[in-house]
Amino acid sequence: MKKMALFIIAFFTLMNLYSQEQENRKPKIGLVLSGGGAKGFAHIGVLKVLEKAGVKIDYIGGTSMGAVVGGLYASGYKASQIDSIFKTTNFDNLLSDYIPRSSKNFYEKRNDEMYAFSLPFNKLKIGIPTSISKGIYNYNLLNKLTYKVRHIRDFNQLSIPFFCIATDIETGEDVTLNKGYLAQAMLASSAFPTLFSPVEINGRLLVDGGVTNNFPVDEIKKLGADIIIGVDVQDDLKDRKSLKDATKILVQISNLQMIEKLKQKIKDIDIYIKPDISDFSVISFDEGQAIVQKGEEAAFAQYEKIIKLGDSTKVNTPNSSMKPDSLDLNFINIKPLKNYTRSYIIGKLRFKPNSKITYEDLKIGINNLMATQNFNTISYTIEKDKDKDDLLLDLSENPNKTFLKFALHYDGLYKSGFLVNLTQKKALFKNDITSLDLVLGDNLRYNFDYYIDNGFYWSFGLKSRFSTFNRNTKNDFNESKFLNILKINSINIDYSDLTNQAYMQTIFIQKFLIGTGLEWKHLKIKSKTIENATSVFENSDYASIFGYLKYDSLDNKYFPKTGWYFSSDFQTYFYSSNFSGKFNKYSIAKSDLEFARTIFKSATFKFNSEAGFVVGKESNPYLDFALGGYGFNPVNNFRPFYGYDFLSISGDSYIKSTLTVDYEIFKKNHINLSANYANMEDNLFDSSKWFTKVRYSGYAVGYGIESILGPIEFKYSWSPELGKGFAWFAVGFWF
């Protein structure tokens, strides 16, 4: 009996101690953040209030935007820091997967500045892209933000245990991501279908978790949460009057099943917070601060419940520096590729193994790869290698090797033109690209390029270009000989140029493009104004050798706000069939310098200076420099000049400067004022006249629009020397 009594006493003592321990044990708090696009900014406002109340979060689960906010919070960021991140994020660039112009090589820049539309073309069928964005801009940003936890592969080891939800697009199953590479998991959870490309993780093709499970309450319970705080920024079902665009319809489709499931999930939530954000949409990124405020208001409405869970005198919040460290790379591991070499990839990255790089260097390198359009998906992870990092690159080659591209253009020189381009990659060798432009319209033209891109190593190319136009001009390309003989002020000419080049080029100190090559040119100039044997001024072949050095960091070719451009080349003509009987061996040197700087918000100052001169004996006048006009793609040595009509003045030497102030009155709409000055004549630099007195000047006022077709511009220019003005209108990219 004594033993039984002792056993009973011991049992109840243990039960009492366990009961007291349970009473003293602080309940585990789980936070669930739903998806909702830009509406997810409200999560930040809720987190601010939870921090104010001193609530310590033990688990975080999220979907889509909830995964992004939750993942950053679990990584160690405060709510105010996440708010600052979102304030400085350009969501237009994020949604469009913006790749800066500086990340593109000279060939890729040319492509972006010539073609308005590009479509994959396979087996005589035009394809449609799988998504608007591949998510690279977003992925680069998430990698930079999660640099302190880049080596963690179990999300339970983060400052706060975390998971997010994605959807397997092949099976339709929801997938809980609580292990792996954090930035990649967050990207997969927020990969909204058709907007962002699917993300492959462990062999599964994943998209936005909101498709199957936009509010993961059950999953947070399974982790052991005693109390669940749920923040719901999902849309309610809308009526037909509200479904006026594709985005709202897609969201409605996604919400059809979610709304019914939500009713049951709310029953398991202890504190349910639903901000009043019905006036905002999933793409209201420009109204982020107003949405954050709505989140704060909704949380304060539940503050009596919230404050019971925390201690406002001991605010326990995550903490993390927002300044990323550099990466000390030991090795770059690239999964084997079929069509592209390791040297090609390293050349595009512009950094090598055993080097120290910043996250900005990494972003630029990944952007360089993306700009080639040779890869369908680009993913990377940063792995720990003792006290250094290894970069593991996973590139999926773009199965589309053939593309059709289109553009439209009109200017005062070439008139109207419709451009059709056929581009073929890997036609003969790895890393090669073949491109053929055919311009149909008032003047038939073509441009053929074949290029083998070897990155840091020497690359090789072939070019063939045919240009032609008909124009009334005051320049007969023969020192006004025919104009004086006929006693006329202008002459109608037919101008045609066929140029073929073979060249080699490489990247010099990772910034400059340096190259050399051989050129063969056939030039023909004739006039219907003169009805006799002399109606053909020029009909000669020319052979030359050339070299060039280029640098281009302008952020936009047509309306730059920042950056530099420099081009210098030297060309020696050593042979001509000499139709005019005036050929002597000679050389032409020319250079072009331009820089742009933002003066203040929306206002940009641009300065351009260029010069050219002849070296050797007398030049051929038909290859001299000619100034005048605006809005056309330069050919040979024809250059734009405000105040004078197309090709109005010519000479074998010139110097020119242009100053422009551009003001973006509202998005992609510009007004600008320009002034240019030049001196031009034969042997200009033989005396000091080129420096002491300006012979030609012109001024222009213009209005420009950045459109999907390219720049649409109107310019009115005048010159004090002529006493009259010219109006020019140009539409589309210059080609």
Disulfide bonds with the S-S distance in Angstrom:
none
